[in-house]
């Protein structure tokens, strides 16, 4: 079996596992998995930029929120139905990421990090400033009647789970394919040595801009899906905390691995969920575990697996 | 009207279909076990999922909501529980975060198998959690004072029977302000949803009293220094209305005092500015002689009711509104009574509905919706209430206190009618 076949088997196996999980896991964990899959899409988008292109952004909450508010506000203010609103969410994230990418890519390294952070903060304050429309920090509910897509009521647990699974599968497989394509290989080359990639004749700025747009749009789709599946849009999702989450998920799961984002989200979700049952200082437990993982598994869980056992892992 | 279409495509349905072959045999052998469970369930505790802000921006409130809730549950259990069953609290921290809030509601319903969820304060957490509570058909009793419930933006499973909402509070203040303090008001408020509610509701209410807001000063939420905003206060201002929250409150009040010195217009604030803060803190001296809205008087008053006395003792609050164990630990007295009163309403609702288990959740909501007047009592130590079953929102008395010798002394108590407004929704028309 070739490495490529192994990779495909792994990806399809993960999707099959998630499919089966719906039927075998207790209701609580099925509900959690619905959220985890949507958040994993966000992490997949982040990983595309950070893990494969080597650009560390601290402003992805802006893209997540662009998708969320693109969908939410078009429903709330213009009474759009679900499918067009979803497209508006996607388009919002695409446009915002293109503009931010165009401006932020004039910098690199730490400056890129700070510039993206500042843009995201400006986005958060913009949501608060236009509170008359966005309801600011309180946010707003997307009513059940509006959450119907192609006849499926997405507030229903089953429909929600499979909608999340379809979205996750599409993004998961598409990005896995993309990073193996010549374009993806070029991004990895840029990550490893941008000067060399440029010397080989690649337009690295254009490649990086495309990576920001793809990454931001996937993050935005996750934001729109979150609002649609869970019925709420709020400014909290635009705060810096929600820019740091995908970074943590990807670092924990394994940057530059295809299954790392999913593993990272699952790990972090249950780390908080389980430790909060033990103590109210659960963030301390989470913090200690994160430090330990960073010390002893610096490449993340999937990264370590790839390094030590499955060297073929994509 | 928002109704949830019934989907035939459910997880349970699919599992049933898949298990059809073996189901009959399994059911036969399981029947004795099932009846045993039903019997045990009748004496099993009623589980109340308590969504508490232990961490995050709401932590100071959460600490006192927790103490009040534990005291109320102890009292209910000491009186024999609900329908002869003890009450068990299942507390989960939501981090004052709407995403985690929704996850916690899910945990209550599907992991802890709670009968109801209860206790949320911050509006954005209510907004984030309420849709999931509705989907899970989990009665969700919030103690938030937000206008979200009465505005019709939530659902039939979300109720706020134990605390009045901001629209009602603000509206009830306007007559006193206009008649006693002045008609030309400058409002200083945080530039986010909570502040905007004050801006919109009070501006309309003071105009209805023949007054006007001469300047709206919105302070950005990230602001740490306020002096630069004060020159915007017009000279003609007769009353300053302030409602700042968050960690910068002390700085705000100190800088306001430094700006005006000994001669200032009348000052009226919402105690939200100083919940959990000792009014005798250094720098707050200039608050002497100013007025505050209080949801429930922090300092025990000369005419303190026996109900307030009993409530204070049960929760462990002294006559100054601080913990009996630590005089520096000032309570959130204007809000936390809502937990006490809401739990008593839940008890009454469950008893009226003959509540036995989750199958009776709709009956519980209908029983609460049928409630109206609730007299001042040990169950309602803050004062009498009038619950509106259609809007799922309660109305009650508000208190206006003046700071005298470092204590909040009640000057005026509003009537329930002062806070009433037109219904904006009728949740009873929504299906379960």
Interface residues (C-beta under 8 A of the other chain):
Chain A: X22 X23 X26 X27 X28 X30 X31 X32 X35 X125 X128 X129 X131 X132 X135 X136 X137 X138 X139 X140 X141 X142 X143 X144 X145 X148 X152 X153 X155 X156 X157 X158 X159 X161 X230 X231 X232 X234 X235 X236 X237 X273 X276 X280 X282 X283
Chain B: X2 X3 X4 X5 X7 X9 X10 X11 X14 X15 X18 X54 X55 X92 X93 X97 X98 X99 X102 X103 X106 X107 X110 X111 X123 X124 X127 X128 X130 X131 X132 X134 X135 X146 X148 X153 X154 X155 X191 X192 X193 X194 X196 X220 X221 X222
